[in-house]
């Protein structure tokens, strides 16, 4: 094949392939997903993009709604297990240079796609980026920027109820800055990095995948950026039953399972990423603390019923 033909084919592929692949995981969130996709469509002109919805065997008519109302969306149907597995199912489908993991309980606002992708274009040392996530009441979703849950930071947050350092409350929420970890509700990264780290770790079910992915990207030497010059709305808690005044209902048993899995993810992250950094006796001390927290949350859930 001649050099001129290779150049032509490369340019043709670049013209056909989108820059951005937006991946949305859905399970019985028909109304929220419809609102999310409507907001996505409103700003798709900001960057060449494709949208893929990974549906986890929804029974609320989500699939039919997508096909009728959003025929331009690429759809893959489940079942799947958890956030990591559901998102990983699209790894052989995405065509974009960048991949955005976007929650179905979000509303995209102006320039969120355009400015974050442009930032990656101009900063080759940045591996992932997020924007400002605003809750329904207008407050910052603190989980959008976090430090890694080392034993000391976790102890302060969970037992001393002091999470200022964990949530970067020592840095203005209006300042662009490097962070340890960003939230999976709007997690924009490079496909080549996802391929290098193996995408999301499916040992996590409902929690911790985003922190772990952030850790793996930073291990490769890339920065992770919190970029508050643009924002989206995050109806946080609606998909897991934490918001009472929502039409999206969660089975109590599933609520408990997700609450317990949140603690299980702490142990998974610690064993995988932090265990070699501390003496063996200290590691077992940490595991005892995690077990205690798990028992405490179980008891609290049962007494709240």
Steps between C-alpha positions, in 0.01 A plus 500: 500500500644838402574772754240728340232230533595433864474873571160512327369200697624651827323828426184314394493300824554820698211666318264205559593414857367727776739667739284413798312187604238570768413187698189495719407206721127451563286279720133593534562876493278575200393855593845611616665340198261680267583834663871420488496404131297810414766716664778305327335552162473875565881535517627229266609766250778605738707196398466211257355226717315173518271395784479142626251385763580176679168377638488252786186303412265787591133417551364856499488551123841670478607304192180573311527868596856520366408338170194721449623833634877482448563280194848654456615337825697176471345248738641188663274291721588312818481341738819613668640511852567842646649823370836365387366201308223704341740762367766251396253327268542788253880483481494336157232739373644844573652688208609822671845615602347601832249310714258672736328293767180695570230414753138472390404728794683801355395803296771631269550877479660723239870454415545194724593283202682766301728646766599175672597331172693810392688488831609143428598604147737765635634310804656169395612429858139496624344155506152582628287803573166587655293816523316655793209280608208690650233332708131575447517762777789679327769386743821332390500122490801451724581157356601664171854545637657272757833402641584132508358329813822437686453369856548844660267684262238223527522495881441875514206483260324192632563506873589862582248637247764730357516460124644838407822358357325204339267732305766767429314757707837665554490605131242735348231312301531768232869434434633267230736261676647153503328240718548136593162370389186613319145369501354252253198724436715703256831325442670604175816314405704378205406169340866407462539522879189292563645235270831512687348456847234252388204735540305484827581232757193273509578380850330821608121474470335830592767714656871578481547441126565867430756539779679185389503611134640836609773318693595288199517804270722688746727194526569547128629849575200702384326784684132508590332839485196658663377765253226720652475750214212287369243295687218248485213417738519174693176368650712304739346213691194460278628185331587330831190599696651776714258768377151444638308747281576325174296266283796262480452239772759253628429169671610516868711186460686665211552814710663289770713311250630824352567647842703196599680491166617857561693370802617190315653725236715665767656163578547417131672833433724468804607142425566576133671838520616585853581167667870496401554847648446402865622235751300177516367561853379845401324353197305259721413788731352684199298193402357484852393863467328426170321200653382717789370762258317236301327367812410853609340587166301176499363571847418862410311390188295240689400746775399767247244271336 
